[in-house]
Amino acid sequence: MACRYCTGTPYFKIDVNRQKEWRVMAKIGFIGMGNMGYAMLKGALKIFSPEDIVFTCPSESRRESIKAETGVDYAQSNAECANRAKYIVLAVKPQVYDVVLKNIHDIVTQEHVIISLAPNKTIEDVTKSLGTDKRVVRAMPNTPALVGEGMTGISYDDNAFTFEEKDMINEFFNSFGRVVKVNESLMSAVVCASGSSPAYVYMFIEALADGVVQYGIPRSQAYELVAQTVLGSAKMVLETGEHPGMLKDKVCSPGGTTIRAVAALEANGFRNALIKASDECYKKCTGEK
């Protein structure tokens, strides 16, 4: 299904270096096709058509491979990608942000919407590089976007965007999961809650599967049993609205197997380990030592 916001009248800009016209439409442009950029692109294709999207990345073979797989066209450079789209997703690693921002500096206008994914780059950091009149959305998605179950925290100035643009931003992020808007001061905490935490969940799944493989369950079945349980438990939290502690109590029969296992988790620092992991993640996001 094509997005209803991506059918505007095309316009043209000239790239002096290449001496050619690039057709610019209100599309989504991905600069970077690493794990996160690829996951978002694949998720977005669930409601956007390939014609609504353009992408670029340094590897020619990867560009060709993704185009063959998805039908999404690619640009030859960061500047061309920015010139062919209105909503520009900066899906590159923080260490190359400055280079990418320089690449698109002379292309980006006040009409563009820049979506920044870098955990340690503030909106102010990006606007200082591109110009204080530029409009930036700061976002922290996660890799489950690949299967349409991503969780994204976003932050932006409401006054800088039209109603239609805000609707489009929400539609884009909802295309591969859920989205919540938070104050920018909380974005580092969002990284801890959902940006980095899929790694901890995978470790939990792997460890719990290891625990039952030792009793004879085949590994493939162990992963299926555990992963589906994690999925179902998460869905219970989201759909019932009950406190996680209440849901936990409903599984813990007095004197039963579950409460004995929960006691072992507490004795071995299960909660404390997760809180300490969040502390380290937060310190890295904020530049603390």
Secondary structure, 3 states (H helix, E strand, C coil): CCCCCCCCCCEEEEECCCCEEEEECCCEEEECCCHHHHHHHHHHCCCCCHHHEEEECCCHHHHHHHHHHHCCEECCCHHHHHHCCCEEEECCCHHHHHHHHHHHCCCCCCCCEEEECCCCCCHHHHHHHHCCCCCEEEEECCHHHHHCCEEEEEECCHHHCCHHHHHHHHHHHHCCEEEEECCHHHHHHHHHHHHCCHHHHHHHHHHHHHHHHCCCCCHHHHHHHHHHHHHHHHHHHHHHCCCHHHHHHHHCCCCCHHHHHHHHHHHCCHHHHHHHHHHHHHHHHHCCC
